[in-house]
């Protein structure tokens, strides 16, 4: 049986270490939603902290202006 590998960010590229997609990738988003199931505000604070760090790492790169969508928008309460 394959061992589960968490989908975490490789810094400073902010790509997933497992699948190579822009982090947070779909599996990472699902895991975060599950982990913060009862604390959406905590999830948003955590993601905002990572957004701040990613902004510094990815400054000047293509797509830098879409980081808020990538890190925050998907996690807002619907």
C-alpha angles and dihedrals in degrees: 000000000000117000116241114246116197116237101238132162123264108216139251091016095049090218121139113265091217108039102014094232123135106282129273086048121184095271090048091050092051091048092049092048089052094046093048095036093131097034114052092159090055090051091052092049090049092048092046089055091051090045089056091051093045091050089061094045096046101037111144095013124122112271093025089126091060097056094106090059090046096050108025118015097067092054099054117115112265 
